[in-house]
């Protein structure tokens, strides 16, 4: 088991991929999480290149509470601890007027962008208390501060973060 470990959601591209790569470069074992299995596998392969701590991957939706529970349990069982949780997964509805956003779209945006952070934190904080340390990093967006037309629900969810 490794001395330091991190779990990164939304890790198959962009900020999440860069964070996973940087954490591994700093000596952290990393569990990468994202929705698309093939894209995640390719990203994990990039992060795992060269020597260093192990890189695991789990594909699924952080909007599903059972999946998040499984992710934290898998990570902890694999590494013996969780030092850093990076909540980076994000989702946006299609570009449309606020009055045209369906309840299902609203729920999906808030479940991924807000509720998943809450659930993951509830899973991680008891581990951090037992370990005596831990860190949670939540990724938001400039859209929280500078709303854009057609993205009201996404912008408000990032404001909630």
C-alpha positions as CSV (number, residue, x, y, z in Angstrom):
1,X,0.0,0.0,0.0
2,X,1.2,3.5,-0.8
3,X,1.9,6.2,1.7
4,X,-0.1,8.9,-0.2
5,X,-3.1,8.5,-2.5
6,X,-5.6,10.7,-4.3
7,X,-8.9,10.1,-6.0
8,X,-9.8,12.4,-9.0
9,X,-13.2,12.5,-10.6
10,X,-13.7,13.9,-14.2
11,X,-10.1,12.6,-14.8
12,X,-10.3,11.6,-18.4
13,X,-9.5,15.0,-19.9
14,X,-8.8,18.7,-19.2
15,X,-8.3,19.8,-15.6
16,X,-8.9,16.4,-14.1
17,X,-6.4,14.7,-16.3
18,X,-3.8,17.4,-15.6
19,X,-4.4,17.1,-11.8
20,X,-4.1,13.3,-11.9
21,X,-0.9,13.6,-13.9
22,X,0.5,16.2,-11.4
23,X,-0.4,14.2,-8.3
24,X,1.2,11.1,-9.6
25,X,4.3,13.2,-10.5
26,X,4.3,14.3,-6.8
27,X,4.3,10.6,-5.7
28,X,0.6,10.0,-5.1
29,X,-1.1,6.8,-6.2
30,X,-4.1,7.9,-8.1
31,X,-7.6,6.5,-8.8
32,X,-9.0,8.2,-11.9
33,X,-12.8,8.3,-12.3
34,X,-14.8,9.3,-15.4
35,X,-17.9,8.3,-17.4
36,X,-16.5,7.0,-20.7
37,X,-14.5,3.8,-20.2
38,X,-12.4,4.0,-23.4
39,X,-11.5,7.6,-22.9
40,X,-10.7,7.0,-19.2
41,X,-8.5,4.0,-20.1
42,X,-6.5,6.1,-22.6
43,X,-6.1,8.9,-20.0
44,X,-5.0,6.5,-17.3
45,X,-2.5,5.0,-19.7
46,X,-1.0,8.4,-20.2
47,X,-0.8,9.1,-16.4
48,X,0.7,5.7,-15.7
49,X,3.6,6.1,-18.2
50,X,7.0,5.7,-16.7
51,X,7.8,4.7,-13.2
52,X,5.8,5.8,-10.2
53,X,3.0,5.0,-8.0
54,X,0.1,2.9,-9.3
55,X,-2.8,4.4,-11.3
56,X,-6.3,2.8,-11.1
57,X,-9.4,3.7,-13.1
58,X,-13.1,3.3,-12.5
59,X,-15.7,4.2,-15.1
60,X,-19.2,5.3,-14.2
61,X,-21.3,8.3,-13.3
62,X,-20.7,10.2,-10.1
63,X,-24.4,11.1,-10.3
64,X,-25.1,7.6,-9.0
65,X,-24.6,7.5,-5.2
66,X,-23.9,3.7,-5.2
67,X,-21.1,4.2,-7.8
68,X,-19.5,6.9,-5.6
69,X,-19.7,4.7,-2.6
70,X,-18.0,2.0,-4.5
71,X,-15.3,4.3,-5.8
72,X,-14.3,5.5,-2.3
73,X,-14.5,1.9,-0.9
74,X,-12.3,0.6,-3.8
75,X,-9.8,3.4,-3.5
76,X,-9.5,2.9,0.3
77,X,-9.3,-0.9,0.0
78,X,-6.6,-0.6,-2.7
79,X,-4.4,2.1,-1.1
80,X,-5.3,1.8,2.6
81,X,-6.1,5.5,2.9
82,X,-7.3,8.6,1.0
83,X,-5.3,11.7,1.3
84,X,-6.8,13.9,-1.4
85,X,-10.2,13.9,-3.0
86,X,-10.5,16.0,-6.2
87,X,-14.1,16.6,-7.2
88,X,-13.7,17.7,-10.7
89,X,-16.5,15.9,-12.7
90,X,-18.8,18.3,-14.4
91,X,-21.8,18.3,-16.7
92,X,-23.7,20.9,-18.6
93,X,-27.1,20.9,-20.2
94,X,-27.3,21.9,-23.9
95,X,-27.2,25.6,-24.7
96,X,-30.9,26.6,-24.3
97,X,-33.1,29.1,-22.6
98,X,-33.7,28.6,-18.9
99,X,-37.4,28.0,-19.5
100,X,-36.6,25.2,-22.0
101,X,-34.3,23.2,-19.6
102,X,-36.2,20.0,-18.6
103,X,-36.4,18.9,-15.0
104,X,-34.4,15.8,-16.0
105,X,-31.6,18.0,-17.4
106,X,-31.7,20.2,-14.3
107,X,-31.4,17.1,-12.1
108,X,-28.5,15.6,-14.1
109,X,-26.5,18.9,-13.9
110,X,-27.1,19.3,-10.2
111,X,-26.5,15.6,-9.4
112,X,-23.1,15.6,-11.1
113,X,-21.9,19.2,-10.3
114,X,-23.3,19.6,-6.8
115,X,-24.7,16.4,-5.2
116,X,-21.8,14.2,-6.2
117,X,-19.5,16.6,-4.3
118,X,-21.7,16.3,-1.2
119,X,-21.8,12.5,-1.4
120,X,-18.1,12.1,-2.0
121,X,-17.3,14.5,0.9
122,X,-19.6,12.4,3.2
123,X,-17.6,9.3,2.2
124,X,-14.2,11.0,2.6
125,X,-14.5,13.0,5.7
126,X,-14.9,10.1,8.1
127,X,-11.7,8.6,6.6
128,X,-9.9,11.9,7.0
129,X,-10.9,12.0,10.7
130,X,-9.7,8.5,11.3
131,X,-6.4,9.2,9.5
132,X,-6.0,12.6,11.1
133,X,-5.6,14.4,7.8
134,X,-7.1,14.8,4.3
135,X,-7.9,17.4,1.7
136,X,-10.9,18.0,-0.6
137,X,-10.5,20.1,-3.7
138,X,-13.7,21.1,-5.6
139,X,-13.4,22.4,-9.1
140,X,-15.9,25.1,-10.1
141,X,-15.9,27.4,-13.1
142,X,-15.7,31.0,-14.0
143,X,-19.3,30.5,-15.2
144,X,-20.2,30.8,-11.5
145,X,-19.0,34.4,-11.5
146,X,-19.8,35.3,-15.1
147,X,-23.0,33.6,-16.2
148,X,-23.5,33.0,-19.9
149,X,-26.7,33.0,-21.9
150,X,-28.2,29.6,-22.5
151,X,-26.3,28.0,-19.5
152,X,-28.3,29.2,-16.5
153,X,-28.6,25.9,-14.8
154,X,-24.9,25.0,-15.3
155,X,-23.8,28.4,-14.1
156,X,-25.9,28.2,-11.0
157,X,-24.6,24.7,-10.2
158,X,-21.0,26.0,-10.4
159,X,-22.0,28.9,-8.2
160,X,-23.3,26.3,-5.7
161,X,-19.9,24.6,-5.8
